[in-house]
Structure formats: structure tokens, C-alpha cells
Amino acid sequence: MVFGYIDSGADDEVVLRRNKDAFTSYELHYHVLSGTKPPLDLSTEIFGQRVQLPFFGAPTAGNKMFHCDGEEGAAAAAEHHGTLY
């Protein structure tokens, strides 16, 4: 049930459809980091806070549906990986 909810875009799928439409005009080129060797330094600064990853999660009040620890688990994972939540 949960996988179907996430995978299908939930409910009437309007947002999923709009997101797909919005991103069809972009071309993504994945060769940006080609030729680099580990370990890669992905650290950066977000909102004045130094983080180890260049992205972060946002509380959505629905994480309990996807994991038994809910928001606390997502926040703990973000802290463990050195990013914001």
C-alpha cells in the first residue's frame, strides 16, 4: 500500500502529472562528476549552516506512514549523514 502511494503520486496524481510536465523541458547531463575519484567532498553551506551533503529533507508530517520512526527517524538520518532536516 505505501509503495503504491509513493510510486503512483498518491490520490488523483495531479501533482505527479504536473511535475512530469514541468520537467520535460529540461535536459539533465549526468557527466558533471565524470573522471572524479573517491572520496568526493560534497560539503557545502545551506542557509549559513555547513553540511556534508548538498541536499536536505523537509518535514512533511507523513513520514510515519513510510517508516516506524516517522519524523524522528528522518531527522536522525539527516543528522547521521551531516545534513539539515
Secondary structure, DSSP 8 states (H G I E B T S, - for coil): -HHHHHHHTSTT-HHHHHHHHHHTT----TTTTTT--SS----EEETTEEESSS------S-GGGTSTTHHHHHHHHHHHTT---
